[in-house]
Amino acid sequence: MIPDCTLVTCCFDLTKYNNKSRNLEDSLQKMKALLEVPCYIVIFGDNLTINIIKQIRDNNNLDSLTKYIICQPEELESFKFLDVVKANREKYYPTKDERTCAESHLICCNKFELVLRIIKSNPFKTSKFGWIDSNIGVNFSKICTNYKNNMLLNILDKCSNDKFHLQILNVNDKKYVNQ
């Protein structure tokens, strides 16, 4: 049974902004496990990325559970701050990680806006919505250990409508871990 939840994610080829960013092949390999889950999902991405993702979902007979939104990162709401983010990255050492770029930071900042957009349109008429990063790793290795088939579906099915759930990875201030 398909859970009453629409997941939202995105995948863009960021190598056009930063040649040290994760390449598209690697991104898709780390997204493959998510693309094989029979759940409602809306995926934002550029034309090239969406065409490949669509093929993977089609090969798993999951096209009817998927909505694809083709856009360029520059079209996202947060991109009006591109110059500010670039300037801040020059000044503040921890954000100078050469594997990332200002564009990747802005995409991350846009997650809430993308989920809100899907809540408003509600393409699958579900009562719950959630964000899931596309870079979940092989067999969901970035978010859990010993992933078993349909584990994500069971979790989505058990989420209640009366609570807001948030997973925080790599908490820097441990006082927030048990709250």
C-alpha positions as CSV (number, residue, x, y, z in Angstrom):
1,M,0.0,0.0,0.0
2,I,1.2,3.5,-0.8
3,P,1.5,5.8,2.2
4,D,-0.7,8.9,2.5
5,C,2.4,11.1,2.1
6,T,4.0,13.1,-0.7
7,L,7.8,13.3,-0.6
8,V,9.6,16.2,-2.2
9,T,13.2,16.2,-3.4
10,C,15.4,17.7,-6.0
11,C,18.5,16.9,-8.0
12,F,20.4,19.3,-10.2
13,D,23.7,19.0,-12.1
14,L,25.8,21.5,-10.2
15,T,29.0,20.8,-12.1
16,K,28.2,23.7,-14.4
17,Y,28.7,26.0,-11.4
18,N,31.5,24.2,-9.7
19,N,33.5,21.4,-11.4
20,K,34.3,19.9,-8.0
21,S,30.7,19.3,-7.2
22,R,29.3,15.8,-7.2
23,N,28.9,14.8,-10.8
24,L,25.5,13.7,-12.2
25,E,26.4,10.0,-12.4
26,D,27.4,9.9,-8.8
27,S,24.3,11.9,-7.7
28,L,22.0,9.5,-9.5
29,Q,23.8,6.5,-8.1
30,K,23.3,7.9,-4.6
31,M,19.6,8.6,-5.4
32,K,18.9,5.2,-7.0
33,A,17.5,3.6,-3.8
34,L,15.0,6.5,-3.3
35,L,14.0,6.3,-7.0
36,E,13.0,2.6,-6.5
37,V,10.6,3.2,-3.6
38,P,7.0,3.0,-4.6
39,C,5.8,6.2,-3.0
40,Y,4.4,9.5,-4.1
41,I,7.2,11.8,-4.9
42,V,7.7,15.2,-6.5
43,I,11.2,15.7,-8.0
44,F,12.6,19.1,-9.0
45,G,15.5,19.2,-11.4
46,D,17.0,20.5,-14.6
47,N,16.0,19.0,-18.0
48,L,18.9,16.5,-18.2
49,T,18.6,15.3,-14.7
50,I,14.8,14.9,-14.8
51,N,15.0,12.9,-18.1
52,I,17.3,10.4,-16.5
53,I,15.3,10.2,-13.3
54,K,12.1,9.7,-15.2
55,Q,13.7,6.8,-17.1
56,I,14.6,5.1,-13.7
57,R,11.1,5.6,-12.3
58,D,9.6,4.4,-15.5
59,N,11.7,1.2,-15.5
60,N,10.4,0.5,-12.0
61,N,6.8,1.2,-13.1
62,L,6.6,4.2,-10.7
63,D,5.8,6.9,-13.2
64,S,2.2,7.3,-12.0
65,L,3.5,8.0,-8.5
66,T,5.8,10.7,-9.6
67,K,5.5,14.3,-10.6
68,Y,8.5,15.9,-12.3
69,I,9.1,19.7,-12.2
70,I,11.7,20.8,-14.7
71,C,13.4,24.1,-13.7
72,Q,16.8,25.6,-13.4
73,P,18.3,26.4,-10.0
74,E,18.3,30.1,-10.9
75,E,14.5,30.0,-11.0
76,L,14.3,29.1,-7.3
77,E,13.2,31.8,-4.9
78,S,16.5,31.8,-2.9
79,F,18.6,32.6,-5.9
80,K,17.9,36.3,-5.5
81,F,20.5,36.1,-2.8
82,L,23.3,34.6,-4.9
83,D,25.6,37.6,-4.8
84,V,25.2,37.9,-1.0
85,V,26.0,34.2,-0.5
86,K,29.0,34.4,-2.7
87,A,30.3,37.4,-0.8
88,N,29.7,35.7,2.5
89,R,31.5,32.5,1.3
90,E,34.6,34.7,0.6
91,K,34.7,36.1,4.1
92,Y,33.7,33.1,6.2
93,Y,36.2,30.2,6.1
94,P,33.9,27.2,6.9
95,T,31.8,27.9,3.8
96,K,34.8,27.8,1.5
97,D,34.5,24.0,1.0
98,E,35.6,23.5,-2.6
99,R,33.1,20.7,-3.1
100,T,30.2,23.0,-2.7
101,C,29.2,26.3,-4.3
102,A,26.9,29.2,-3.5
103,E,24.3,27.6,-5.8
104,S,24.2,24.4,-3.7
105,H,23.7,26.4,-0.5
106,L,20.8,28.2,-2.1
107,I,19.2,25.0,-3.3
108,C,19.4,23.7,0.3
109,C,17.8,27.0,1.6
110,N,14.9,26.5,-0.9
111,K,13.8,23.1,0.5
112,F,11.0,24.6,2.6
113,E,9.7,26.7,-0.3
114,L,9.6,23.6,-2.6
115,V,7.6,21.6,0.0
116,L,5.2,24.5,0.6
117,R,4.7,24.7,-3.2
118,I,3.8,21.0,-3.3
119,I,1.5,21.3,-0.2
120,K,-0.5,24.0,-2.1
121,S,-0.8,22.0,-5.3
122,N,-1.1,18.6,-3.6
123,P,-0.7,16.6,-6.8
124,F,-1.5,13.2,-5.2
125,K,-4.2,14.4,-2.8
126,T,-2.2,13.2,0.3
127,S,-2.6,14.6,3.8
128,K,1.1,14.4,4.7
129,F,4.2,15.9,3.1
130,G,7.9,15.6,3.6
131,W,11.3,16.6,2.3
132,I,13.9,13.9,1.6
133,D,17.3,14.7,0.3
134,S,18.0,12.9,-2.9
135,N,21.6,12.1,-1.8
136,I,20.6,9.3,0.5
137,G,23.4,7.0,-0.5
138,V,23.5,3.4,-1.6
139,N,20.8,1.5,0.3
140,F,19.8,4.6,2.3
141,S,23.3,4.5,3.9
142,K,23.3,8.3,4.7
143,I,20.1,8.1,6.8
144,C,20.1,4.7,8.3
145,T,22.0,1.4,8.7
146,N,20.7,-2.0,7.6
147,Y,17.9,-0.6,5.5
148,K,15.4,-3.3,4.6
149,N,12.9,-3.3,1.7
150,N,9.9,-1.0,2.3
151,M,11.4,0.4,5.6
152,L,10.8,4.0,4.3
153,L,7.2,3.1,3.3
154,N,6.5,1.7,6.8
155,I,7.9,4.9,8.4
156,L,5.9,7.1,6.2
157,D,2.8,5.1,6.9
158,K,3.3,5.4,10.7
159,C,3.8,9.1,10.7
160,S,0.8,10.7,12.4
161,N,-1.1,13.8,11.1
162,D,-1.0,15.6,14.4
163,K,2.8,16.0,14.7
164,F,5.6,17.6,12.9
165,H,8.6,15.4,12.4
166,L,12.1,16.6,11.8
167,Q,15.3,14.6,11.5
168,I,18.5,16.5,12.3
169,L,21.7,14.9,11.2
170,N,25.2,15.7,12.6
171,V,23.9,18.0,15.4
172,N,26.8,20.3,16.4
173,D,25.3,21.3,19.7
174,K,24.4,18.1,21.5
175,K,21.8,19.8,23.8
176,Y,19.4,19.5,20.8
177,V,19.8,15.8,20.4
178,N,17.2,14.7,23.0
179,Q,14.6,17.4,22.5
